[in-house]
Amino acid sequence: MSGYAPTADERAVIGVLQLKPELYDDITARLTAPEFGDPKCRRAFDTIVRLHDTDQALNAPTIARELAGSGGDEDAALEWLLECQRTLGSTGQWSQHCNTISEWAARRTLLRVGPQLREWGEHLPEVDAATMSNEVAAALEEAERLAFKTEVRQPIPLYDFFAGVDDTPDWLIPGVLERGDRVIVVAPEGVGKSWLLRQLVFQAACGAHPWGGPRYVPRRGLIIDLEVGERLLSRSLRRLNEPARQQAGYDPNRIDVLSVPEGLNVLHHTDRSALRQWVGNSGAEVVAIGPLYKLWGSSMRSNSDGGEEEARRVAHVLDDLRVMAGVTLLLEHHAPKGSGGARHLDAFGSAVWKRWPEMGITISPPTEGESVYEVGRFRGDRDAREWPEGLIRAQLDDHRRWPWLPAARTTMI
């Protein structure tokens, strides 16, 4: 497989590390030794890393001596290192060389899968399908990591930063949701958090403000339900469609819907790719998905939404999705049970979900004799947003009104 290597780029990086050792941190943040396809370049890169770790000089004689080791040809090693310098061209192209090396490393990773599958094919049924699929998935994961590496960013002066950023709010729903927001709504089962998130998607598609504010440009939305199944989902969406139809300019084609009651496992390549494809193909600007605990595999569901590492990986997938597609994400999440069955309105499971969103909304059921559901926060908003202190539930058979309405004489928080 070493024949599939950008040898000129790999030698160029070895040359840069000799001539510009101050670029060591930048380059080693982008590359590791196994990404080099040429064995000599791979060994030289590994040697340079070891020399740096022991505070030795990164010059050709020192590297050559280390490469030659005991009984090796130090002169030949030195000549090869000097040749890497001579054929370099410009040290300013180091970033492009790193990109090419990572790209070819990704290709080699994928090419290794084919022979492995053929070998397994000769020994069936000894090799089970799960082993084969896991091997393929691991190769795809590694290839994806290599292929989508980005250039290491550098800090810039304050006023240059100001000049390069348009910080005017990019409202999806004015005052309520900005493009790229991450919102988690927490409430006990049966309160209606799914209804609220779906309603926000419908209202965005209508250009209708959820709290009675001015109209705005309608948005495209996507609803991905991971729990109830198609029949129940259809009934709830029909209920939301009725008040939407009364809005001027409502177009139901702005909303796409998907029912996946078995849930997803976005830690696996297949489900993660499917999610990206669904969002990308829909052109959605706002995506409602949930419940959160069904975004990864069944093995995690019995463990308080999995461990910290799994939660961080899921959050990373969702962040990639919102950056790639420029979407606002609305997620529903369950509240943990407290002592005696009482509910503490906080994000259940990993602390990642308490830190991750721009808004952590809580909805508390009304006390006996009251009708207002209290709206609160399980974390402070990262930026100012207008949500009512209270909501009321309309009767589900009152198809003229949205299921959730701001309570009368309530203030915005």
Secondary structure as GFF3:
##gff-version 3
##sequence-region A 1 413
A	DSSP	alpha_helix	7	19	.	.	.	ID=ss1
A	DSSP	three_ten_helix	21	23	.	.	.	ID=ss2
A	DSSP	alpha_helix	24	28	.	.	.	ID=ss3
A	DSSP	three_ten_helix	33	35	.	.	.	ID=ss4
A	DSSP	alpha_helix	39	53	.	.	.	ID=ss5
A	DSSP	alpha_helix	60	68	.	.	.	ID=ss6
A	DSSP	alpha_helix	74	86	.	.	.	ID=ss7
A	DSSP	three_ten_helix	91	93	.	.	.	ID=ss8
A	DSSP	alpha_helix	94	111	.	.	.	ID=ss9
A	DSSP	alpha_helix	113	121	.	.	.	ID=ss10
A	DSSP	alpha_helix	129	147	.	.	.	ID=ss11
A	DSSP	alpha_helix	158	164	.	.	.	ID=ss12
A	DSSP	beta_strand	171	173	.	.	.	ID=ss13
A	DSSP	beta_strand	177	178	.	.	.	ID=ss14
A	DSSP	beta_strand	182	187	.	.	.	ID=ss15
A	DSSP	alpha_helix	193	206	.	.	.	ID=ss16
A	DSSP	beta_strand	221	225	.	.	.	ID=ss17
A	DSSP	alpha_helix	230	245	.	.	.	ID=ss18
A	DSSP	three_ten_helix	252	254	.	.	.	ID=ss19
A	DSSP	beta_strand	255	259	.	.	.	ID=ss20
A	DSSP	alpha_helix	269	282	.	.	.	ID=ss21
A	DSSP	beta_strand	286	290	.	.	.	ID=ss22
A	DSSP	three_ten_helix	292	295	.	.	.	ID=ss23
A	DSSP	alpha_helix	298	301	.	.	.	ID=ss24
A	DSSP	alpha_helix	308	325	.	.	.	ID=ss25
A	DSSP	beta_strand	328	334	.	.	.	ID=ss26
A	DSSP	three_ten_helix	339	341	.	.	.	ID=ss27
A	DSSP	alpha_helix	352	355	.	.	.	ID=ss28
A	DSSP	beta_strand	359	364	.	.	.	ID=ss29
A	DSSP	beta_strand	373	379	.	.	.	ID=ss30
A	DSSP	beta_strand	390	393	.	.	.	ID=ss31
A	DSSP	beta_strand	404	406	.	.	.	ID=ss32
###
